[in-house]
């Protein structure tokens, strides 16, 4: 193994490929942490502020990879990530790659397989924050792939986010975790904005609603562990709050939305799921039963 790859202490040489909003923030965090940092971007002028702070600008992706023991990729899409890494040629061998590029789990696994085929170690990361959150103690990063890379470069990884966790040896799992968080986020945000649209149609402020209905809304998050347990066990029978009791309320929400000229497609999708489950004989089951209707396998 080359000297650059063997250096895995707190001052490991780091290379950042891609200086978009996130890549720029990552490179800045490594510089602030005292790491020798080499940067490369297709538009080289983007590196100017980082070079002024002490970063080394590489002329090519190959030069950048050759300079670092930990090679971080933060570009737009995994097809681009692989293309950039391919441009490094045999310089990749013996190094450790951390791919922080967004994409699907299958794409992450594909890049992982290719990188390992070049004689390098691979770790995939899913950053659960926007660029200003890089380096914060509470910033969550999900990692999957090489246990050795995660532990050898742990001091450097803490500069990305204080709550970084190796969740799997499978490089595709972090992408799934990230999408699960985003799916939950968008579902909750869309639900709240739909509620705000209904309220505002009556001249009621959303803030007033939260002040008065806050405990009820907060209790929804408290129900997630119970829902997760039911989904994991595949057991949905319940004594209280069965789907047959949800159905009239969802129908009311759809009718109210239509009467107020508020979009009814969002609650309408819920109505469709609940109706199907009840018609299939699952009216006595909990809301968790709907996971079976969301799966397509």
Secondary structure by P-SEA (a helix, b strand, c coil): ccccccccccccbbbbccccaaaaaaaaaaaaaccbbbbbccccccaaaaaaabbbbbccaaaaaaaccbbbbbcccaaaaaaaaaaaccccccbbbbbcccccaaaaaaaaaaaaaacbbbbbbbbcccccccccccbbbbbcccaaaaaaaaaaaaaacccccccccccaaaaaaaaaaaaaaaaaaaaaaaaaaaaaaacccaaaaaaaaaaaaaaaaaaaaaaaaaaaaccccccccccccaaaaaaaaaaaaaaacccaaaaaaaaaaaaaaaaaccccccccccccccccc
